[in-house]
Amino acid sequence: MLNPHLHLLALDGVFVEADDGQLAFHQLSSLDNSDVADLLHTARVRILAFLERRGVIERGPDPRLADDGFAEREPELAALATAAVTGNPPAGPEQRQRPPIALPEHGERSVSGLSAREDGFSVHAATTAPAGDARARETLCKYVLRPPLAQDRVRRLGSGLVRILLKRPFSDGTTAIDQGPLSLLCRLAASVPPPRAHRVHYDPGKSPTGDAGVLAAAHRWRARVVPPPPRATEDACARAGHAHDAGHEGKKARPATHRSRYRPWRELLKRTFKIDIEKCAKCGAPMVLRAMVTAAETVTRFLRRLGEDPEPPSLAPPRRPPFFISPALRQRLGRLDGDSNAQMEMFVS
């Protein structure tokens, strides 16, 4: 779960300036599996060379991580990350639900469906958004920004294990992964980025118009390729009309301002989760904020009127820390009892 996984949005072609100064987009004629395999091989060589120059890995027949002192500075985090990668306790083990499938040998190049694999590296280039399709482009952007786990794909089993259902089977046929709750929490904790380590990166620089961009942000052609936001265009037209009126009245028009990037929470809920808090879920009528109720007496009165208990739920009593042996390991060894001594014997053995 800690293997680097990057999403990249790019054009499937290039813009070229003609003799008359107009920009024309030339789309890539075709893309086949050999192109994807060559790209993967080039990326693998360059990535390993870059990591070696930065002192992250030591090259050899089997590249390995270089000692950067992290284990000495943060021994707990280092042990947790190692366990999450290797699948050892406390982050493992896991049980995979899959049919038997023949896998390629180590080091063998696997290519199919505009995707390729080579020595632990893989690339997938089969997802596209048609030109001019704003909805498909938005859907693709939401896909690359999605969280690592979807709540509706995580289930608690009767055996005490947690099952993660996969949207698509792995290359080895795995359709679901079962592991203990503590193992899942360990892996999630290890995946939290350290401070100032951002997960989303945009192209550096700014466009000539002053707007921070994503597509070729520092290129001088950006303003000619990327259209301005619709709201900014409407505001510019409105300001132009006010400027015309102000000219007759001898007044100075307001300078143009950039559109704020702030989005109200209600808009984000609607666009991301399809939750419209401005519409009644029962009758569909528009909802309007009337007041903010903060007084305890008023809150209690409203809750009782709605038939809700005004008292907060009681906290669960304290308990001992969970057993270090995961339910997945106990189930594999056929020992599902709760005897801590028996579990420690299993761990030591």
NUTOR-848157 format. One record per residue (C-alpha): residue in three letters; x, y, z; chain. Coordinates in steps of 0.02 Angstrom, whole numbers, plus 50000, padded with zeros to 5 digits. Layout:
{pt 'ala' {X Y Z} 'A'}
...
This chain:
{pt 'met' {50000 50000 50000} 'A'}
{pt 'leu' {50152 50115 50012} 'A'}
{pt 'asn' {50215 50088 49836} 'A'}
{pt 'pro' {50228 50257 49744} 'A'}
{pt 'his' {50075 50278 49634} 'A'}
{pt 'leu' {50067 50434 49525} 'A'}
{pt 'his' {49927 50504 49417} 'A'}
{pt 'leu' {49977 50618 49273} 'A'}
{pt 'leu' {49859 50717 49160} 'A'}
{pt 'ala' {49935 50763 48992} 'A'}
{pt 'leu' {49883 50808 48815} 'A'}
{pt 'asp' {49889 50672 48684} 'A'}
{pt 'gly' {49970 50790 48560} 'A'}
{pt 'val' {50060 50958 48541} 'A'}
{pt 'phe' {50016 51137 48495} 'A'}
{pt 'val' {50112 51208 48346} 'A'}
{pt 'glu' {50117 51389 48289} 'A'}
{pt 'ala' {50084 51411 48103} 'A'}
{pt 'asp' {50161 51541 47989} 'A'}
{pt 'asp' {50012 51658 48015} 'A'}
{pt 'gly' {50037 51652 48204} 'A'}
{pt 'gln' {49887 51540 48240} 'A'}
{pt 'leu' {49905 51392 48356} 'A'}
{pt 'ala' {49849 51222 48294} 'A'}
{pt 'phe' {49836 51062 48396} 'A'}
{pt 'his' {49911 50906 48317} 'A'}
{pt 'gln' {49843 50751 48400} 'A'}
{pt 'leu' {49947 50595 48421} 'A'}
{pt 'ser' {49904 50484 48274} 'A'}
{pt 'ser' {49907 50321 48369} 'A'}
{pt 'leu' {49972 50240 48527} 'A'}
{pt 'asp' {50008 50055 48537} 'A'}
{pt 'asn' {50075 49937 48669} 'A'}
{pt 'ser' {50254 49950 48607} 'A'}
{pt 'asp' {50252 50139 48634} 'A'}
{pt 'val' {50190 50114 48812} 'A'}
{pt 'ala' {50322 49980 48845} 'A'}
{pt 'asp' {50461 50092 48779} 'A'}
{pt 'leu' {50399 50237 48885} 'A'}
{pt 'leu' {50398 50126 49039} 'A'}
{pt 'his' {50575 50065 49008} 'A'}
{pt 'thr' {50639 50243 48985} 'A'}
{pt 'ala' {50548 50303 49141} 'A'}
{pt 'arg' {50616 50157 49243} 'A'}
{pt 'val' {50796 50192 49193} 'A'}
{pt 'arg' {50780 50379 49228} 'A'}
{pt 'ile' {50689 50357 49394} 'A'}
{pt 'leu' {50819 50235 49460} 'A'}
{pt 'ala' {50960 50350 49403} 'A'}
{pt 'phe' {50876 50498 49487} 'A'}
{pt 'leu' {50852 50404 49650} 'A'}
{pt 'glu' {51033 50349 49645} 'A'}
{pt 'arg' {51094 50528 49620} 'A'}
{pt 'arg' {50988 50585 49767} 'A'}
{pt 'gly' {51061 50448 49876} 'A'}
{pt 'val' {50893 50362 49901} 'A'}
{pt 'ile' {50943 50192 49831} 'A'}
{pt 'glu' {51102 50093 49801} 'A'}
{pt 'arg' {51113 50022 49626} 'A'}
{pt 'gly' {51155 49843 49592} 'A'}
{pt 'pro' {51073 49684 49527} 'A'}
{pt 'asp' {50935 49716 49654} 'A'}
{pt 'pro' {50922 49902 49698} 'A'}
{pt 'arg' {50895 49932 49883} 'A'}
{pt 'leu' {50860 50083 49992} 'A'}
{pt 'ala' {51011 50176 50058} 'A'}
{pt 'asp' {51029 50207 50244} 'A'}
{pt 'asp' {50974 50387 50273} 'A'}
{pt 'gly' {50966 50379 50462} 'A'}
{pt 'phe' {50776 50383 50465} 'A'}
{pt 'ala' {50769 50222 50567} 'A'}
{pt 'glu' {50877 50303 50700} 'A'}
{pt 'arg' {50780 50467 50702} 'A'}
{pt 'glu' {50606 50391 50697} 'A'}
{pt 'pro' {50620 50205 50742} 'A'}
{pt 'glu' {50433 50182 50769} 'A'}
{pt 'leu' {50383 50261 50603} 'A'}
{pt 'ala' {50520 50168 50511} 'A'}
{pt 'ala' {50463 50001 50583} 'A'}
{pt 'leu' {50282 50042 50541} 'A'}
{pt 'ala' {50325 50088 50361} 'A'}
{pt 'thr' {50430 49931 50340} 'A'}
{pt 'ala' {50289 49823 50407} 'A'}
{pt 'ala' {50164 49907 50290} 'A'}
{pt 'val' {50272 49873 50138} 'A'}
{pt 'thr' {50319 49695 50181} 'A'}
{pt 'gly' {50150 49646 50254} 'A'}
{pt 'asn' {50227 49589 50418} 'A'}
{pt 'pro' {50149 49621 50590} 'A'}
{pt 'pro' {50078 49736 50648} 'A'}
{pt 'ala' {50025 49788 50473} 'A'}
{pt 'gly' {49996 49611 50415} 'A'}
{pt 'pro' {49973 49479 50363} 'A'}
{pt 'glu' {49832 49491 50238} 'A'}
{pt 'gln' {49723 49365 50148} 'A'}
{pt 'arg' {49686 49388 49964} 'A'}
{pt 'gln' {49527 49323 49885} 'A'}
{pt 'arg' {49575 49267 49709} 'A'}
{pt 'pro' {49563 49122 49587} 'A'}
{pt 'pro' {49723 49035 49532} 'A'}
{pt 'ile' {49805 49131 49390} 'A'}
{pt 'ala' {49974 49101 49309} 'A'}
{pt 'leu' {50087 49252 49340} 'A'}
{pt 'pro' {50235 49308 49233} 'A'}
{pt 'glu' {50408 49269 49296} 'A'}
{pt 'his' {50507 49403 49387} 'A'}
{pt 'gly' {50590 49522 49265} 'A'}
{pt 'glu' {50477 49476 49122} 'A'}
{pt 'arg' {50397 49620 49027} 'A'}
{pt 'ser' {50207 49613 49022} 'A'}
{pt 'val' {50114 49721 48895} 'A'}
{pt 'ser' {49927 49727 48857} 'A'}
{pt 'gly' {49788 49854 48834} 'A'}
{pt 'leu' {49901 50009 48830} 'A'}
{pt 'ser' {49977 49957 48997} 'A'}
{pt 'ala' {50147 49883 49034} 'A'}
{pt 'arg' {50244 49808 49180} 'A'}
{pt 'glu' {50430 49787 49202} 'A'}
{pt 'asp' {50529 49743 49359} 'A'}
{pt 'gly' {50409 49821 49483} 'A'}
{pt 'phe' {50366 49971 49374} 'A'}
{pt 'ser' {50202 49989 49281} 'A'}
{pt 'val' {50113 50118 49175} 'A'}
{pt 'his' {49933 50129 49115} 'A'}
{pt 'ala' {49888 50246 48971} 'A'}
{pt 'ala' {49717 50185 48916} 'A'}
{pt 'thr' {49608 50318 49000} 'A'}
{pt 'thr' {49566 50472 48898} 'A'}
{pt 'ala' {49443 50617 48898} 'A'}
{pt 'pro' {49379 50669 48725} 'A'}
{pt 'ala' {49416 50845 48665} 'A'}
{pt 'gly' {49281 50969 48712} 'A'}
{pt 'asp' {49200 50851 48838} 'A'}
{pt 'ala' {49204 50953 48998} 'A'}
{pt 'arg' {49109 50822 49097} 'A'}
{pt 'ala' {49232 50684 49050} 'A'}
{pt 'arg' {49378 50797 49092} 'A'}
{pt 'glu' {49304 50838 49263} 'A'}
{pt 'thr' {49271 50653 49295} 'A'}
{pt 'leu' {49451 50611 49253} 'A'}
{pt 'cys' {49516 50747 49369} 'A'}
{pt 'lys' {49406 50682 49510} 'A'}
{pt 'tyr' {49471 50507 49478} 'A'}
{pt 'val' {49654 50555 49498} 'A'}
{pt 'leu' {49615 50652 49657} 'A'}
{pt 'arg' {49514 50515 49740} 'A'}
{pt 'pro' {49564 50451 49913} 'A'}
{pt 'pro' {49654 50283 49928} 'A'}
{pt 'leu' {49501 50194 50001} 'A'}
{pt 'ala' {49315 50213 49971} 'A'}
{pt 'gln' {49206 50186 50124} 'A'}
{pt 'asp' {49077 50084 50030} 'A'}
{pt 'arg' {49212 49958 49984} 'A'}
{pt 'val' {49268 49926 50163} 'A'}
{pt 'arg' {49168 49796 50259} 'A'}
{pt 'arg' {49182 49717 50431} 'A'}
{pt 'leu' {49166 49528 50421} 'A'}
{pt 'gly' {49091 49415 50551} 'A'}
{pt 'ser' {49261 49336 50582} 'A'}
{pt 'gly' {49330 49503 50643} 'A'}
{pt 'leu' {49427 49538 50484} 'A'}
{pt 'val' {49406 49693 50376} 'A'}
{pt 'arg' {49376 49661 50191} 'A'}
{pt 'ile' {49429 49787 50059} 'A'}
{pt 'leu' {49337 49757 49895} 'A'}
{pt 'leu' {49436 49806 49741} 'A'}
{pt 'lys' {49354 49904 49601} 'A'}
{pt 'arg' {49450 49799 49475} 'A'}
{pt 'pro' {49545 49637 49506} 'A'}
{pt 'phe' {49734 49643 49522} 'A'}
{pt 'ser' {49841 49564 49388} 'A'}
{pt 'asp' {49851 49406 49494} 'A'}
{pt 'gly' {49661 49395 49503} 'A'}
{pt 'thr' {49640 49467 49678} 'A'}
{pt 'thr' {49465 49537 49702} 'A'}
{pt 'ala' {49469 49576 49889} 'A'}
{pt 'ile' {49594 49591 50032} 'A'}
{pt 'asp' {49555 49534 50210} 'A'}
{pt 'gln' {49656 49593 50358} 'A'}
{pt 'gly' {49636 49635 50541} 'A'}
{pt 'pro' {49572 49806 50597} 'A'}
{pt 'leu' {49738 49846 50681} 'A'}
{pt 'ser' {49834 49797 50523} 'A'}
{pt 'leu' {49725 49913 50419} 'A'}
{pt 'leu' {49750 50057 50540} 'A'}
{pt 'cys' {49938 50027 50538} 'A'}
{pt 'arg' {49943 50038 50349} 'A'}
{pt 'leu' {49835 50193 50347} 'A'}
{pt 'ala' {49945 50275 50478} 'A'}
{pt 'ala' {50102 50234 50378} 'A'}
{pt 'ser' {50026 50313 50222} 'A'}
{pt 'val' {49998 50483 50306} 'A'}
{pt 'pro' {50125 50602 50226} 'A'}
{pt 'pro' {50248 50694 50339} 'A'}
{pt 'pro' {50233 50883 50363} 'A'}
{pt 'arg' {50264 50989 50206} 'A'}
{pt 'ala' {50257 50835 50093} 'A'}
{pt 'his' {50113 50875 49975} 'A'}
{pt 'arg' {50021 50739 49882} 'A'}
{pt 'val' {49958 50851 49740} 'A'}
{pt 'his' {50083 50945 49633} 'A'}
{pt 'tyr' {50047 51068 49494} 'A'}
{pt 'asp' {50164 51132 49360} 'A'}
{pt 'pro' {50276 51267 49435} 'A'}
{pt 'gly' {50268 51448 49384} 'A'}
{pt 'lys' {50129 51565 49333} 'A'}
{pt 'ser' {50046 51603 49169} 'A'}
{pt 'pro' {50068 51773 49083} 'A'}
{pt 'thr' {49894 51822 49144} 'A'}
{pt 'gly' {49947 51800 49325} 'A'}
{pt 'asp' {49839 51646 49359} 'A'}
{pt 'ala' {49922 51494 49434} 'A'}
{pt 'gly' {49903 51360 49303} 'A'}
{pt 'val' {49909 51173 49281} 'A'}
{pt 'leu' {49935 51154 49093} 'A'}
{pt 'ala' {50104 51227 49042} 'A'}
{pt 'ala' {50090 51359 49177} 'A'}
{pt 'ala' {50250 51452 49129} 'A'}
{pt 'his' {50232 51442 48940} 'A'}
{pt 'arg' {50198 51603 48844} 'A'}
{pt 'trp' {50065 51516 48739} 'A'}
{pt 'arg' {49958 51468 48888} 'A'}
{pt 'ala' {49843 51619 48876} 'A'}
{pt 'arg' {49810 51577 48693} 'A'}
{pt 'val' {49771 51394 48729} 'A'}
{pt 'val' {49677 51393 48894} 'A'}
{pt 'pro' {49516 51494 48891} 'A'}
{pt 'pro' {49475 51605 49040} 'A'}
{pt 'pro' {49346 51541 49165} 'A'}
{pt 'pro' {49167 51580 49112} 'A'}
{pt 'arg' {49132 51685 49266} 'A'}
{pt 'ala' {49288 51788 49236} 'A'}
{pt 'thr' {49231 51819 49057} 'A'}
{pt 'glu' {49059 51875 49115} 'A'}
{pt 'asp' {49135 51990 49246} 'A'}
{pt 'ala' {49248 52066 49114} 'A'}
{pt 'cys' {49099 52102 49001} 'A'}
{pt 'ala' {49005 52179 49147} 'A'}
{pt 'arg' {49153 52288 49191} 'A'}
{pt 'ala' {49166 52342 49010} 'A'}
{pt 'gly' {48984 52398 49015} 'A'}
{pt 'his' {49012 52493 49177} 'A'}
{pt 'ala' {49166 52574 49103} 'A'}
{pt 'his' {49063 52633 48953} 'A'}
{pt 'asp' {48933 52709 49068} 'A'}
{pt 'ala' {49066 52785 49179} 'A'}
{pt 'gly' {49145 52867 49028} 'A'}
{pt 'his' {48988 52966 48996} 'A'}
{pt 'glu' {48974 53015 49179} 'A'}
{pt 'gly' {49157 53059 49197} 'A'}
{pt 'lys' {49189 52922 49326} 'A'}
{pt 'lys' {49334 52801 49333} 'A'}
{pt 'ala' {49290 52617 49311} 'A'}
{pt 'arg' {49348 52490 49440} 'A'}
{pt 'pro' {49505 52393 49393} 'A'}
{pt 'ala' {49485 52212 49341} 'A'}
{pt 'thr' {49506 52085 49480} 'A'}
{pt 'his' {49543 51900 49470} 'A'}
{pt 'arg' {49409 51775 49517} 'A'}
{pt 'ser' {49425 51704 49691} 'A'}
{pt 'arg' {49473 51520 49700} 'A'}
{pt 'tyr' {49369 51497 49857} 'A'}
{pt 'arg' {49223 51377 49839} 'A'}
{pt 'pro' {49082 51370 49967} 'A'}
{pt 'trp' {49067 51208 50064} 'A'}
{pt 'arg' {48891 51180 49997} 'A'}
{pt 'glu' {48958 51186 49818} 'A'}
{pt 'leu' {49096 51062 49857} 'A'}
{pt 'leu' {48972 50942 49937} 'A'}
{pt 'lys' {48860 50952 49785} 'A'}
{pt 'arg' {48997 50928 49657} 'A'}
{pt 'thr' {49091 50792 49749} 'A'}
{pt 'phe' {48959 50690 49842} 'A'}
{pt 'lys' {48799 50744 49751} 'A'}
{pt 'ile' {48732 50814 49917} 'A'}
{pt 'asp' {48625 50969 49892} 'A'}
{pt 'ile' {48602 51046 50064} 'A'}
{pt 'glu' {48500 51188 49989} 'A'}
{pt 'lys' {48358 51070 49940} 'A'}
{pt 'cys' {48243 50976 50058} 'A'}
{pt 'ala' {48269 50789 50045} 'A'}
{pt 'lys' {48083 50756 50079} 'A'}
{pt 'cys' {47988 50881 49971} 'A'}
{pt 'gly' {48124 50954 49859} 'A'}
{pt 'ala' {48086 51133 49912} 'A'}
{pt 'pro' {48232 51255 49928} 'A'}
{pt 'met' {48304 51271 50103} 'A'}
{pt 'val' {48357 51437 50179} 'A'}
{pt 'leu' {48467 51464 50331} 'A'}
{pt 'arg' {48358 51547 50463} 'A'}
{pt 'ala' {48467 51549 50617} 'A'}
{pt 'met' {48614 51469 50705} 'A'}
{pt 'val' {48559 51385 50866} 'A'}
{pt 'thr' {48699 51382 50994} 'A'}
{pt 'ala' {48612 51398 51164} 'A'}
{pt 'ala' {48606 51232 51256} 'A'}
{pt 'glu' {48426 51257 51313} 'A'}
{pt 'thr' {48366 51295 51138} 'A'}
{pt 'val' {48460 51146 51064} 'A'}
{pt 'thr' {48382 51032 51195} 'A'}
{pt 'arg' {48208 51096 51156} 'A'}
{pt 'phe' {48230 51068 50969} 'A'}
{pt 'leu' {48299 50892 50994} 'A'}
{pt 'arg' {48157 50841 51107} 'A'}
{pt 'arg' {48032 50911 50982} 'A'}
{pt 'leu' {48112 50800 50849} 'A'}
{pt 'gly' {48108 50649 50963} 'A'}
{pt 'glu' {48297 50643 50984} 'A'}
{pt 'asp' {48391 50613 51146} 'A'}
{pt 'pro' {48470 50778 51201} 'A'}
{pt 'glu' {48601 50689 51305} 'A'}
{pt 'pro' {48764 50643 51214} 'A'}
{pt 'pro' {48803 50457 51198} 'A'}
{pt 'ser' {48907 50382 51336} 'A'}
{pt 'leu' {49087 50337 51301} 'A'}
{pt 'ala' {49140 50157 51295} 'A'}
{pt 'pro' {49237 50097 51448} 'A'}
{pt 'pro' {49426 50084 51430} 'A'}
{pt 'arg' {49498 49919 51374} 'A'}
{pt 'arg' {49666 49836 51353} 'A'}
{pt 'pro' {49764 49868 51193} 'A'}
{pt 'pro' {49717 49750 51051} 'A'}
{pt 'phe' {49815 49590 51031} 'A'}
{pt 'phe' {49971 49606 50926} 'A'}
{pt 'ile' {49928 49449 50829} 'A'}
{pt 'ser' {49808 49497 50692} 'A'}
{pt 'pro' {49644 49403 50665} 'A'}
{pt 'ala' {49706 49357 50491} 'A'}
{pt 'leu' {49855 49264 50564} 'A'}
{pt 'arg' {49750 49180 50699} 'A'}
{pt 'gln' {49625 49125 50567} 'A'}
{pt 'arg' {49765 49058 50457} 'A'}
{pt 'leu' {49834 48957 50603} 'A'}
{pt 'gly' {49661 48899 50656} 'A'}
{pt 'arg' {49668 48986 50824} 'A'}
{pt 'leu' {49523 49107 50844} 'A'}
{pt 'asp' {49516 49103 51035} 'A'}
{pt 'gly' {49548 49259 51136} 'A'}
{pt 'asp' {49681 49186 51251} 'A'}
{pt 'ser' {49823 49312 51250} 'A'}
{pt 'asn' {49951 49183 51310} 'A'}
{pt 'ala' {49908 49066 51165} 'A'}
{pt 'gln' {49923 49210 51045} 'A'}
{pt 'met' {50093 49260 51113} 'A'}
{pt 'glu' {50151 49079 51095} 'A'}
{pt 'met' {50096 49084 50913} 'A'}
{pt 'phe' {50190 49247 50887} 'A'}
{pt 'val' {50350 49186 50968} 'A'}
{pt 'ser' {50347 49021 50875} 'A'}
